[in-house]
Amino acid sequence: MAGRAVELKGVGLIVIERSKRTRRIRISVHPLKGVRVAVPYGVSFDTAQAFAESRMSWIKKHLQRSQKATPIHISDIPDKNKAAVKIINRLNALSTKHQLHYNRVFIRNQKTRWGSCSAKNNISLNIKLSLLPDEFLDYVLLHELVHTQIKNHSKKFWESLNVLVGDAKKMDRGLNDYQLL
């Protein structure tokens, strides 16, 4: 069995699914998809359900947060060319200021990511970044620029990002107040 749906009292329906990519039980809350529990092979669904039940307060808190999040729609961008120019100009300014160089930049309408950085230092950015407050735009751009130097989310990565943005983890949590739709 690949997965099961379970009703959790006080939360509602959650989905428990097997995942080849996870090594431990992981809970995620998505604004549109709801609660998902990823279960590694070798762990029973009953164990995963008990784990989810033990984390009810965390799940409720994150469900509440996701319901308050501000949705960002591509239709809210009146001039996509102007938005792309704004993002690229800011990326270039931050790249120069902090001596963090990238290879190429791509602006796309992505559904799940604000940005990414490839192994070849190509940066892909979401056009919806143009609708974020400037502090979050800068945070995402600097996050990807730091990835040109450090290709993972290690302690060293977060320390480097902290030097540039202050409390990077706080900024990351604040970014969760905006939903990509």
MODELLER restraints for C-alpha pairs under 7 A, 6 or more apart:
rsr = mdl.restraints
at = mdl.atoms
rsr.add(forms.Gaussian(group=physical.xy_distance, feature=features.Distance(at['CA:2:A'], at['CA:17:A']), mean=5.87, stdev=0.5))
rsr.add(forms.Gaussian(group=physical.xy_distance, feature=features.Distance(at['CA:2:A'], at['CA:18:A']), mean=5.53, stdev=0.5))
rsr.add(forms.Gaussian(group=physical.xy_distance, feature=features.Distance(at['CA:3:A'], at['CA:16:A']), mean=5.37, stdev=0.5))
rsr.add(forms.Gaussian(group=physical.xy_distance, feature=features.Distance(at['CA:3:A'], at['CA:17:A']), mean=4.07, stdev=0.5))
rsr.add(forms.Gaussian(group=physical.xy_distance, feature=features.Distance(at['CA:3:A'], at['CA:18:A']), mean=6.09, stdev=0.5))
rsr.add(forms.Gaussian(group=physical.xy_distance, feature=features.Distance(at['CA:4:A'], at['CA:15:A']), mean=5.84, stdev=0.5))
rsr.add(forms.Gaussian(group=physical.xy_distance, feature=features.Distance(at['CA:4:A'], at['CA:16:A']), mean=5.27, stdev=0.5))
rsr.add(forms.Gaussian(group=physical.xy_distance, feature=features.Distance(at['CA:4:A'], at['CA:17:A']), mean=6.52, stdev=0.5))
rsr.add(forms.Gaussian(group=physical.xy_distance, feature=features.Distance(at['CA:5:A'], at['CA:13:A']), mean=6.48, stdev=0.5))
rsr.add(forms.Gaussian(group=physical.xy_distance, feature=features.Distance(at['CA:5:A'], at['CA:14:A']), mean=5.64, stdev=0.5))
rsr.add(forms.Gaussian(group=physical.xy_distance, feature=features.Distance(at['CA:5:A'], at['CA:15:A']), mean=4.47, stdev=0.5))
rsr.add(forms.Gaussian(group=physical.xy_distance, feature=features.Distance(at['CA:5:A'], at['CA:16:A']), mean=6.14, stdev=0.5))
rsr.add(forms.Gaussian(group=physical.xy_distance, feature=features.Distance(at['CA:6:A'], at['CA:13:A']), mean=5.55, stdev=0.5))
rsr.add(forms.Gaussian(group=physical.xy_distance, feature=features.Distance(at['CA:6:A'], at['CA:14:A']), mean=5.37, stdev=0.5))
rsr.add(forms.Gaussian(group=physical.xy_distance, feature=features.Distance(at['CA:6:A'], at['CA:15:A']), mean=6.34, stdev=0.5))
rsr.add(forms.Gaussian(group=physical.xy_distance, feature=features.Distance(at['CA:7:A'], at['CA:13:A']), mean=4.37, stdev=0.5))
rsr.add(forms.Gaussian(group=physical.xy_distance, feature=features.Distance(at['CA:7:A'], at['CA:14:A']), mean=6.23, stdev=0.5))
rsr.add(forms.Gaussian(group=physical.xy_distance, feature=features.Distance(at['CA:8:A'], at['CA:14:A']), mean=6.97, stdev=0.5))
rsr.add(forms.Gaussian(group=physical.xy_distance, feature=features.Distance(at['CA:11:A'], at['CA:60:A']), mean=6.53, stdev=0.5))
rsr.add(forms.Gaussian(group=physical.xy_distance, feature=features.Distance(at['CA:14:A'], at['CA:34:A']), mean=6.89, stdev=0.5))
rsr.add(forms.Gaussian(group=physical.xy_distance, feature=features.Distance(at['CA:14:A'], at['CA:35:A']), mean=4.97, stdev=0.5))
rsr.add(forms.Gaussian(group=physical.xy_distance, feature=features.Distance(at['CA:14:A'], at['CA:36:A']), mean=5.88, stdev=0.5))
rsr.add(forms.Gaussian(group=physical.xy_distance, feature=features.Distance(at['CA:15:A'], at['CA:35:A']), mean=6.34, stdev=0.5))
rsr.add(forms.Gaussian(group=physical.xy_distance, feature=features.Distance(at['CA:15:A'], at['CA:36:A']), mean=4.83, stdev=0.5))
rsr.add(forms.Gaussian(group=physical.xy_distance, feature=features.Distance(at['CA:15:A'], at['CA:37:A']), mean=6.10, stdev=0.5))
rsr.add(forms.Gaussian(group=physical.xy_distance, feature=features.Distance(at['CA:16:A'], at['CA:36:A']), mean=5.91, stdev=0.5))
rsr.add(forms.Gaussian(group=physical.xy_distance, feature=features.Distance(at['CA:16:A'], at['CA:37:A']), mean=4.63, stdev=0.5))
rsr.add(forms.Gaussian(group=physical.xy_distance, feature=features.Distance(at['CA:16:A'], at['CA:38:A']), mean=6.11, stdev=0.5))
rsr.add(forms.Gaussian(group=physical.xy_distance, feature=features.Distance(at['CA:16:A'], at['CA:45:A']), mean=6.99, stdev=0.5))
rsr.add(forms.Gaussian(group=physical.xy_distance, feature=features.Distance(at['CA:17:A'], at['CA:37:A']), mean=6.20, stdev=0.5))
rsr.add(forms.Gaussian(group=physical.xy_distance, feature=features.Distance(at['CA:17:A'], at['CA:38:A']), mean=5.19, stdev=0.5))
rsr.add(forms.Gaussian(group=physical.xy_distance, feature=features.Distance(at['CA:17:A'], at['CA:39:A']), mean=5.90, stdev=0.5))
rsr.add(forms.Gaussian(group=physical.xy_distance, feature=features.Distance(at['CA:18:A'], at['CA:38:A']), mean=5.84, stdev=0.5))
rsr.add(forms.Gaussian(group=physical.xy_distance, feature=features.Distance(at['CA:18:A'], at['CA:39:A']), mean=4.76, stdev=0.5))
rsr.add(forms.Gaussian(group=physical.xy_distance, feature=features.Distance(at['CA:18:A'], at['CA:40:A']), mean=5.87, stdev=0.5))
rsr.add(forms.Gaussian(group=physical.xy_distance, feature=features.Distance(at['CA:18:A'], at['CA:41:A']), mean=6.55, stdev=0.5))
rsr.add(forms.Gaussian(group=physical.xy_distance, feature=features.Distance(at['CA:19:A'], at['CA:38:A']), mean=5.79, stdev=0.5))
rsr.add(forms.Gaussian(group=physical.xy_distance, feature=features.Distance(at['CA:19:A'], at['CA:39:A']), mean=5.68, stdev=0.5))
rsr.add(forms.Gaussian(group=physical.xy_distance, feature=features.Distance(at['CA:19:A'], at['CA:40:A']), mean=5.41, stdev=0.5))
rsr.add(forms.Gaussian(group=physical.xy_distance, feature=features.Distance(at['CA:20:A'], at['CA:40:A']), mean=6.31, stdev=0.5))
rsr.add(forms.Gaussian(group=physical.xy_distance, feature=features.Distance(at['CA:22:A'], at['CA:38:A']), mean=6.97, stdev=0.5))
rsr.add(forms.Gaussian(group=physical.xy_distance, feature=features.Distance(at['CA:22:A'], at['CA:39:A']), mean=6.87, stdev=0.5))
rsr.add(forms.Gaussian(group=physical.xy_distance, feature=features.Distance(at['CA:22:A'], at['CA:40:A']), mean=5.43, stdev=0.5))
rsr.add(forms.Gaussian(group=physical.xy_distance, feature=features.Distance(at['CA:23:A'], at['CA:40:A']), mean=5.47, stdev=0.5))
rsr.add(forms.Gaussian(group=physical.xy_distance, feature=features.Distance(at['CA:24:A'], at['CA:39:A']), mean=6.67, stdev=0.5))
rsr.add(forms.Gaussian(group=physical.xy_distance, feature=features.Distance(at['CA:24:A'], at['CA:40:A']), mean=5.89, stdev=0.5))
rsr.add(forms.Gaussian(group=physical.xy_distance, feature=features.Distance(at['CA:25:A'], at['CA:37:A']), mean=6.83, stdev=0.5))
rsr.add(forms.Gaussian(group=physical.xy_distance, feature=features.Distance(at['CA:25:A'], at['CA:38:A']), mean=5.66, stdev=0.5))
rsr.add(forms.Gaussian(group=physical.xy_distance, feature=features.Distance(at['CA:25:A'], at['CA:39:A']), mean=4.91, stdev=0.5))
rsr.add(forms.Gaussian(group=physical.xy_distance, feature=features.Distance(at['CA:25:A'], at['CA:40:A']), mean=6.48, stdev=0.5))
rsr.add(forms.Gaussian(group=physical.xy_distance, feature=features.Distance(at['CA:25:A'], at['CA:48:A']), mean=6.62, stdev=0.5))
rsr.add(forms.Gaussian(group=physical.xy_distance, feature=features.Distance(at['CA:26:A'], at['CA:37:A']), mean=5.58, stdev=0.5))
rsr.add(forms.Gaussian(group=physical.xy_distance, feature=features.Distance(at['CA:26:A'], at['CA:38:A']), mean=5.09, stdev=0.5))
rsr.add(forms.Gaussian(group=physical.xy_distance, feature=features.Distance(at['CA:26:A'], at['CA:39:A']), mean=6.83, stdev=0.5))
rsr.add(forms.Gaussian(group=physical.xy_distance, feature=features.Distance(at['CA:27:A'], at['CA:36:A']), mean=5.76, stdev=0.5))
rsr.add(forms.Gaussian(group=physical.xy_distance, feature=features.Distance(at['CA:27:A'], at['CA:37:A']), mean=4.50, stdev=0.5))
rsr.add(forms.Gaussian(group=physical.xy_distance, feature=features.Distance(at['CA:27:A'], at['CA:38:A']), mean=6.39, stdev=0.5))
rsr.add(forms.Gaussian(group=physical.xy_distance, feature=features.Distance(at['CA:28:A'], at['CA:35:A']), mean=5.80, stdev=0.5))
rsr.add(forms.Gaussian(group=physical.xy_distance, feature=features.Distance(at['CA:28:A'], at['CA:36:A']), mean=5.32, stdev=0.5))
rsr.add(forms.Gaussian(group=physical.xy_distance, feature=features.Distance(at['CA:28:A'], at['CA:37:A']), mean=6.49, stdev=0.5))
rsr.add(forms.Gaussian(group=physical.xy_distance, feature=features.Distance(at['CA:29:A'], at['CA:35:A']), mean=4.55, stdev=0.5))
rsr.add(forms.Gaussian(group=physical.xy_distance, feature=features.Distance(at['CA:29:A'], at['CA:36:A']), mean=6.43, stdev=0.5))
rsr.add(forms.Gaussian(group=physical.xy_distance, feature=features.Distance(at['CA:29:A'], at['CA:62:A']), mean=6.50, stdev=0.5))
rsr.add(forms.Gaussian(group=physical.xy_distance, feature=features.Distance(at['CA:29:A'], at['CA:63:A']), mean=6.42, stdev=0.5))
rsr.add(forms.Gaussian(group=physical.xy_distance, feature=features.Distance(at['CA:31:A'], at['CA:66:A']), mean=5.16, stdev=0.5))
rsr.add(forms.Gaussian(group=physical.xy_distance, feature=features.Distance(at['CA:31:A'], at['CA:67:A']), mean=6.50, stdev=0.5))
rsr.add(forms.Gaussian(group=physical.xy_distance, feature=features.Distance(at['CA:39:A'], at['CA:48:A']), mean=6.64, stdev=0.5))
rsr.add(forms.Gaussian(group=physical.xy_distance, feature=features.Distance(at['CA:69:A'], at['CA:177:A']), mean=4.43, stdev=0.5))
rsr.add(forms.Gaussian(group=physical.xy_distance, feature=features.Distance(at['CA:69:A'], at['CA:178:A']), mean=5.24, stdev=0.5))
rsr.add(forms.Gaussian(group=physical.xy_distance, feature=features.Distance(at['CA:69:A'], at['CA:179:A']), mean=6.09, stdev=0.5))
rsr.add(forms.Gaussian(group=physical.xy_distance, feature=features.Distance(at['CA:70:A'], at['CA:177:A']), mean=6.06, stdev=0.5))
rsr.add(forms.Gaussian(group=physical.xy_distance, feature=features.Distance(at['CA:70:A'], at['CA:178:A']), mean=4.76, stdev=0.5))
rsr.add(forms.Gaussian(group=physical.xy_distance, feature=features.Distance(at['CA:70:A'], at['CA:179:A']), mean=5.88, stdev=0.5))
rsr.add(forms.Gaussian(group=physical.xy_distance, feature=features.Distance(at['CA:71:A'], at['CA:178:A']), mean=5.89, stdev=0.5))
rsr.add(forms.Gaussian(group=physical.xy_distance, feature=features.Distance(at['CA:71:A'], at['CA:179:A']), mean=4.62, stdev=0.5))
rsr.add(forms.Gaussian(group=physical.xy_distance, feature=features.Distance(at['CA:71:A'], at['CA:180:A']), mean=6.34, stdev=0.5))
rsr.add(forms.Gaussian(group=physical.xy_distance, feature=features.Distance(at['CA:71:A'], at['CA:181:A']), mean=6.40, stdev=0.5))
rsr.add(forms.Gaussian(group=physical.xy_distance, feature=features.Distance(at['CA:72:A'], at['CA:128:A']), mean=6.97, stdev=0.5))
rsr.add(forms.Gaussian(group=physical.xy_distance, feature=features.Distance(at['CA:72:A'], at['CA:178:A']), mean=6.76, stdev=0.5))
rsr.add(forms.Gaussian(group=physical.xy_distance, feature=features.Distance(at['CA:72:A'], at['CA:179:A']), mean=5.82, stdev=0.5))
rsr.add(forms.Gaussian(group=physical.xy_distance, feature=features.Distance(at['CA:72:A'], at['CA:180:A']), mean=5.51, stdev=0.5))
rsr.add(forms.Gaussian(group=physical.xy_distance, feature=features.Distance(at['CA:72:A'], at['CA:181:A']), mean=5.89, stdev=0.5))
rsr.add(forms.Gaussian(group=physical.xy_distance, feature=features.Distance(at['CA:73:A'], at['CA:181:A']), mean=5.48, stdev=0.5))
rsr.add(forms.Gaussian(group=physical.xy_distance, feature=features.Distance(at['CA:74:A'], at['CA:128:A']), mean=6.41, stdev=0.5))
rsr.add(forms.Gaussian(group=physical.xy_distance, feature=features.Distance(at['CA:83:A'], at['CA:127:A']), mean=6.77, stdev=0.5))
rsr.add(forms.Gaussian(group=physical.xy_distance, feature=features.Distance(at['CA:83:A'], at['CA:130:A']), mean=5.49, stdev=0.5))
rsr.add(forms.Gaussian(group=physical.xy_distance, feature=features.Distance(at['CA:84:A'], at['CA:107:A']), mean=6.51, stdev=0.5))
rsr.add(forms.Gaussian(group=physical.xy_distance, feature=features.Distance(at['CA:84:A'], at['CA:127:A']), mean=6.31, stdev=0.5))
rsr.add(forms.Gaussian(group=physical.xy_distance, feature=features.Distance(at['CA:86:A'], at['CA:130:A']), mean=7.00, stdev=0.5))
rsr.add(forms.Gaussian(group=physical.xy_distance, feature=features.Distance(at['CA:87:A'], at['CA:130:A']), mean=6.34, stdev=0.5))
rsr.add(forms.Gaussian(group=physical.xy_distance, feature=features.Distance(at['CA:91:A'], at['CA:141:A']), mean=6.04, stdev=0.5))
rsr.add(forms.Gaussian(group=physical.xy_distance, feature=features.Distance(at['CA:95:A'], at['CA:101:A']), mean=5.67, stdev=0.5))
rsr.add(forms.Gaussian(group=physical.xy_distance, feature=features.Distance(at['CA:95:A'], at['CA:145:A']), mean=6.97, stdev=0.5))
rsr.add(forms.Gaussian(group=physical.xy_distance, feature=features.Distance(at['CA:100:A'], at['CA:145:A']), mean=5.86, stdev=0.5))
rsr.add(forms.Gaussian(group=physical.xy_distance, feature=features.Distance(at['CA:100:A'], at['CA:146:A']), mean=6.92, stdev=0.5))
rsr.add(forms.Gaussian(group=physical.xy_distance, feature=features.Distance(at['CA:102:A'], at['CA:121:A']), mean=5.12, stdev=0.5))
rsr.add(forms.Gaussian(group=physical.xy_distance, feature=features.Distance(at['CA:102:A'], at['CA:122:A']), mean=6.16, stdev=0.5))
rsr.add(forms.Gaussian(group=physical.xy_distance, feature=features.Distance(at['CA:102:A'], at['CA:123:A']), mean=6.98, stdev=0.5))
rsr.add(forms.Gaussian(group=physical.xy_distance, feature=features.Distance(at['CA:102:A'], at['CA:148:A']), mean=6.42, stdev=0.5))
rsr.add(forms.Gaussian(group=physical.xy_distance, feature=features.Distance(at['CA:103:A'], at['CA:121:A']), mean=5.28, stdev=0.5))
rsr.add(forms.Gaussian(group=physical.xy_distance, feature=features.Distance(at['CA:103:A'], at['CA:122:A']), mean=5.14, stdev=0.5))
rsr.add(forms.Gaussian(group=physical.xy_distance, feature=features.Distance(at['CA:104:A'], at['CA:122:A']), mean=4.68, stdev=0.5))
rsr.add(forms.Gaussian(group=physical.xy_distance, feature=features.Distance(at['CA:104:A'], at['CA:123:A']), mean=6.20, stdev=0.5))
rsr.add(forms.Gaussian(group=physical.xy_distance, feature=features.Distance(at['CA:105:A'], at['CA:122:A']), mean=5.76, stdev=0.5))
rsr.add(forms.Gaussian(group=physical.xy_distance, feature=features.Distance(at['CA:105:A'], at['CA:123:A']), mean=4.74, stdev=0.5))
rsr.add(forms.Gaussian(group=physical.xy_distance, feature=features.Distance(at['CA:105:A'], at['CA:124:A']), mean=5.71, stdev=0.5))
rsr.add(forms.Gaussian(group=physical.xy_distance, feature=features.Distance(at['CA:106:A'], at['CA:123:A']), mean=6.25, stdev=0.5))
rsr.add(forms.Gaussian(group=physical.xy_distance, feature=features.Distance(at['CA:106:A'], at['CA:124:A']), mean=4.61, stdev=0.5))
rsr.add(forms.Gaussian(group=physical.xy_distance, feature=features.Distance(at['CA:106:A'], at['CA:125:A']), mean=6.10, stdev=0.5))
rsr.add(forms.Gaussian(group=physical.xy_distance, feature=features.Distance(at['CA:107:A'], at['CA:124:A']), mean=5.90, stdev=0.5))
rsr.add(forms.Gaussian(group=physical.xy_distance, feature=features.Distance(at['CA:107:A'], at['CA:125:A']), mean=4.92, stdev=0.5))
rsr.add(forms.Gaussian(group=physical.xy_distance, feature=features.Distance(at['CA:107:A'], at['CA:126:A']), mean=5.77, stdev=0.5))
rsr.add(forms.Gaussian(group=physical.xy_distance, feature=features.Distance(at['CA:107:A'], at['CA:127:A']), mean=5.80, stdev=0.5))
rsr.add(forms.Gaussian(group=physical.xy_distance, feature=features.Distance(at['CA:108:A'], at['CA:125:A']), mean=6.15, stdev=0.5))
rsr.add(forms.Gaussian(group=physical.xy_distance, feature=features.Distance(at['CA:108:A'], at['CA:126:A']), mean=5.10, stdev=0.5))
rsr.add(forms.Gaussian(group=physical.xy_distance, feature=features.Distance(at['CA:108:A'], at['CA:127:A']), mean=5.62, stdev=0.5))
rsr.add(forms.Gaussian(group=physical.xy_distance, feature=features.Distance(at['CA:109:A'], at['CA:126:A']), mean=5.40, stdev=0.5))
rsr.add(forms.Gaussian(group=physical.xy_distance, feature=features.Distance(at['CA:109:A'], at['CA:127:A']), mean=5.46, stdev=0.5))
rsr.add(forms.Gaussian(group=physical.xy_distance, feature=features.Distance(at['CA:110:A'], at['CA:126:A']), mean=5.54, stdev=0.5))
rsr.add(forms.Gaussian(group=physical.xy_distance, feature=features.Distance(at['CA:111:A'], at['CA:180:A']), mean=6.01, stdev=0.5))
rsr.add(forms.Gaussian(group=physical.xy_distance, feature=features.Distance(at['CA:111:A'], at['CA:181:A']), mean=6.24, stdev=0.5))
rsr.add(forms.Gaussian(group=physical.xy_distance, feature=features.Distance(at['CA:112:A'], at['CA:180:A']), mean=6.37, stdev=0.5))
rsr.add(forms.Gaussian(group=physical.xy_distance, feature=features.Distance(at['CA:113:A'], at['CA:126:A']), mean=6.97, stdev=0.5))
rsr.add(forms.Gaussian(group=physical.xy_distance, feature=features.Distance(at['CA:114:A'], at['CA:125:A']), mean=6.03, stdev=0.5))
rsr.add(forms.Gaussian(group=physical.xy_distance, feature=features.Distance(at['CA:114:A'], at['CA:126:A']), mean=5.09, stdev=0.5))
rsr.add(forms.Gaussian(group=physical.xy_distance, feature=features.Distance(at['CA:114:A'], at['CA:129:A']), mean=6.79, stdev=0.5))
rsr.add(forms.Gaussian(group=physical.xy_distance, feature=features.Distance(at['CA:114:A'], at['CA:140:A']), mean=7.00, stdev=0.5))
rsr.add(forms.Gaussian(group=physical.xy_distance, feature=features.Distance(at['CA:115:A'], at['CA:124:A']), mean=5.42, stdev=0.5))
rsr.add(forms.Gaussian(group=physical.xy_distance, feature=features.Distance(at['CA:115:A'], at['CA:125:A']), mean=4.31, stdev=0.5))
rsr.add(forms.Gaussian(group=physical.xy_distance, feature=features.Distance(at['CA:115:A'], at['CA:126:A']), mean=5.89, stdev=0.5))
rsr.add(forms.Gaussian(group=physical.xy_distance, feature=features.Distance(at['CA:115:A'], at['CA:140:A']), mean=6.95, stdev=0.5))
rsr.add(forms.Gaussian(group=physical.xy_distance, feature=features.Distance(at['CA:115:A'], at['CA:144:A']), mean=6.81, stdev=0.5))
rsr.add(forms.Gaussian(group=physical.xy_distance, feature=features.Distance(at['CA:116:A'], at['CA:123:A']), mean=5.75, stdev=0.5))
rsr.add(forms.Gaussian(group=physical.xy_distance, feature=features.Distance(at['CA:116:A'], at['CA:124:A']), mean=5.26, stdev=0.5))
rsr.add(forms.Gaussian(group=physical.xy_distance, feature=features.Distance(at['CA:116:A'], at['CA:125:A']), mean=6.66, stdev=0.5))
rsr.add(forms.Gaussian(group=physical.xy_distance, feature=features.Distance(at['CA:116:A'], at['CA:144:A']), mean=6.10, stdev=0.5))
rsr.add(forms.Gaussian(group=physical.xy_distance, feature=features.Distance(at['CA:117:A'], at['CA:123:A']), mean=4.49, stdev=0.5))
rsr.add(forms.Gaussian(group=physical.xy_distance, feature=features.Distance(at['CA:117:A'], at['CA:124:A']), mean=6.36, stdev=0.5))
rsr.add(forms.Gaussian(group=physical.xy_distance, feature=features.Distance(at['CA:117:A'], at['CA:144:A']), mean=5.73, stdev=0.5))
rsr.add(forms.Gaussian(group=physical.xy_distance, feature=features.Distance(at['CA:117:A'], at['CA:147:A']), mean=6.24, stdev=0.5))
rsr.add(forms.Gaussian(group=physical.xy_distance, feature=features.Distance(at['CA:117:A'], at['CA:148:A']), mean=6.90, stdev=0.5))
rsr.add(forms.Gaussian(group=physical.xy_distance, feature=features.Distance(at['CA:121:A'], at['CA:148:A']), mean=5.33, stdev=0.5))
rsr.add(forms.Gaussian(group=physical.xy_distance, feature=features.Distance(at['CA:123:A'], at['CA:144:A']), mean=6.89, stdev=0.5))
rsr.add(forms.Gaussian(group=physical.xy_distance, feature=features.Distance(at['CA:129:A'], at['CA:137:A']), mean=5.88, stdev=0.5))
rsr.add(forms.Gaussian(group=physical.xy_distance, feature=features.Distance(at['CA:136:A'], at['CA:175:A']), mean=6.57, stdev=0.5))
rsr.add(forms.Gaussian(group=physical.xy_distance, feature=features.Distance(at['CA:139:A'], at['CA:165:A']), mean=6.66, stdev=0.5))
rsr.add(forms.Gaussian(group=physical.xy_distance, feature=features.Distance(at['CA:143:A'], at['CA:161:A']), mean=6.57, stdev=0.5))
rsr.add(forms.Gaussian(group=physical.xy_distance, feature=features.Distance(at['CA:146:A'], at['CA:161:A']), mean=6.60, stdev=0.5))
rsr.add(forms.Gaussian(group=physical.xy_distance, feature=features.Distance(at['CA:150:A'], at['CA:157:A']), mean=5.95, stdev=0.5))
rsr.add(forms.Gaussian(group=physical.xy_distance, feature=features.Distance(at['CA:158:A'], at['CA:168:A']), mean=6.83, stdev=0.5))
rsr.add(forms.Gaussian(group=physical.xy_distance, feature=features.Distance(at['CA:161:A'], at['CA:168:A']), mean=6.23, stdev=0.5))
rsr.add(forms.Gaussian(group=physical.xy_distance, feature=features.Distance(at['CA:162:A'], at['CA:168:A']), mean=5.18, stdev=0.5))
